[in-house]
Every structure is written in C-alpha cells, then in structure tokens.
Amino acid sequence: MAKILIIEDDRDPNKAYCIILRHEKHQVATAFDGKEALTKVKEFKPDLILLDLLMPVMGGLEFLQAWDKKANKDTKVLIFTNMENSPEIAEAYKLGACRCVIKSWTAPHNLAKVVNETLSSDSKPKNPKPLKTLV
C-alpha cells in the first residue's frame, strides 16, 4: 500500500503505530525526533508522515520548517498530537500539514482508518481543526 514515516519520540506508541499500520499492509519506517526524520525522509520517500509535535532534539514544527517540501510535494503530513487547542496546530497547517488528529481521542483501531482516509484525500481541509475520533 503506502509508505509511512512515523515521527514519534515515545517508543511504546511508536511501536504500536508500526504494528497497526503494518497490519494494514503499509510499509513503515520510524524516527524518534525531527532531526532523525530529516535523514529518513530522504532515504524512505514516504507517501505520508505521521508527525508528533512535541519531541526532543527537533520537534514537529521545526521538522516542517527544515523539511524540503518542494522535493516531497506528494508527501502528506498528518499531525498526531495531544495539543488540542494549541497555536502550534495552526502553524503546522501553514507549514504544510493536511490533517491533525488528537492522540488521546483516537482509539488504536481508528488510527489505520484515519491514515487511510488521509492518504485517499486530495486536498487540505477548508477549516482545519483537529479531528477527534472516539472508540
């Protein structure tokens, strides 16, 4: 299916996201901070990046600022964060994110659904707000 780069500093959720997305037949690579992700994105060339905002070394916003969007124009960025009402989310949209999902509101079995919907969508949301999914 798709190539997905997970950028998440917390190792347990990172591993869980890998298992869920590989079960859906996606090819998955991981990075634990934005700096590591800058290297991985060049090597892996993902269709979608699942990006946490708060990480050590280099956070999600810094990654988006440093990332070569022109060279990766077909790569979609899905923000996956717990920062529900944060100005960082609006900034992430300005920097190229196409969707934002709140981790604590997203049951593990819904992650694959959200990822697949994001991969199949063609445009940015007109009114970008974090998506909350339940159970």
C-alpha positions in Angstrom: 0.0 0.0 0.0 1.6 3.3 1.2 5.0 4.2 2.6 4.5 5.8 6.0 7.1 7.5 8.2 6.2 7.7 11.9 8.0 10.5 13.7 7.2 9.9 17.4 9.6 10.2 20.4 7.7 7.9 22.7 8.9 4.4 21.9 5.8 2.4 23.0 3.3 4.4 20.9 5.8 4.4 18.0 5.9 0.6 18.1 2.1 0.3 18.4 1.6 2.6 15.4 4.0 0.5 13.4 2.1 -2.7 14.3 -1.2 -1.2 13.4 -0.1 0.2 10.1 1.9 -2.8 9.0 -1.2 -4.9 9.7 -2.9 -2.7 7.1 -0.1 -3.7 4.7 1.7 -0.3 4.8 5.4 -0.1 4.6 6.6 1.7 7.7 9.7 3.5 8.9 10.3 5.3 12.1 12.2 8.3 13.5 12.3 9.4 17.2 12.8 13.1 16.6 12.7 15.6 13.7 16.4 15.6 13.1 16.5 11.9 12.6 13.4 12.2 10.4 15.1 14.7 8.0 17.5 11.9 7.1 14.9 9.2 7.0 12.5 11.2 4.7 15.3 11.4 2.1 16.0 7.7 2.2 12.5 6.4 2.6 10.5 8.8 0.5 7.2 8.4 2.3 3.7 8.9 0.9 2.6 10.1 4.4 4.3 11.3 7.5 2.6 10.7 10.9 4.1 13.6 12.9 4.2 14.3 16.7 4.7 17.9 17.5 6.5 17.7 20.9 9.8 15.9 20.7 13.3 16.3 22.0 16.2 17.4 19.7 13.9 18.7 17.0 10.1 19.0 17.3 7.4 18.6 14.7 7.2 22.3 13.8 11.0 22.6 13.4 10.9 19.5 11.2 8.3 21.0 9.0 10.3 24.2 8.7 13.5 22.3 7.8 11.9 19.7 5.5 12.2 20.2 1.8 8.5 20.4 0.8 9.2 21.0 -2.9 11.2 17.8 -3.2 8.4 16.0 -1.3 5.4 17.7 -2.8 3.3 14.5 -2.9 4.0 13.6 0.7 1.1 14.2 3.1 1.7 15.2 6.7 -0.7 14.0 9.4 -0.1 15.7 12.8 -0.8 13.2 15.6 -0.6 15.1 18.9 -2.3 15.7 22.3 -2.0 19.5 21.9 -5.7 20.0 21.3 -6.1 23.8 21.4 -2.6 24.9 20.6 -1.4 27.6 18.2 1.2 25.0 17.1 -1.5 23.2 15.2 -2.4 26.2 13.1 1.3 26.8 12.5 1.6 23.1 11.3 -1.1 23.7 8.8 0.7 26.8 7.5 3.8 24.7 7.1 2.1 22.0 5.0 0.2 19.6 7.3 -3.0 18.4 5.7 -4.7 17.0 8.8 -4.4 16.9 12.6 -5.7 14.1 14.9 -5.7 14.2 18.7 -3.9 11.1 20.0 -5.9 10.8 23.3 -9.2 10.8 21.3 -8.1 8.2 18.8 -8.6 4.6 19.6 -5.8 2.4 18.2 -8.1 0.6 15.8 -9.1 4.0 14.3 -5.6 5.1 13.5 -5.5 3.0 10.3 -8.8 4.4 9.3 -7.6 8.0 9.7 -4.4 7.2 7.9 -6.2 5.6 5.0 -8.6 8.5 4.7 -5.8 11.0 4.7 -3.9 9.1 2.0 -7.0 9.0 -0.2 -8.0 12.7 0.3 -6.9 15.1 -2.4 -6.9 18.5 -0.6 -6.4 20.3 2.6 -9.5 20.8 4.8 -11.1 24.2 4.3 -11.4 24.8 8.1 -8.5 22.9 9.6 -9.3 21.8 13.1 -8.0 18.8 15.0 -10.0 15.7 14.3 -11.2 13.9 17.4 -12.2 10.3 16.9 -13.8 8.1 19.6 -13.6 4.4 20.2 
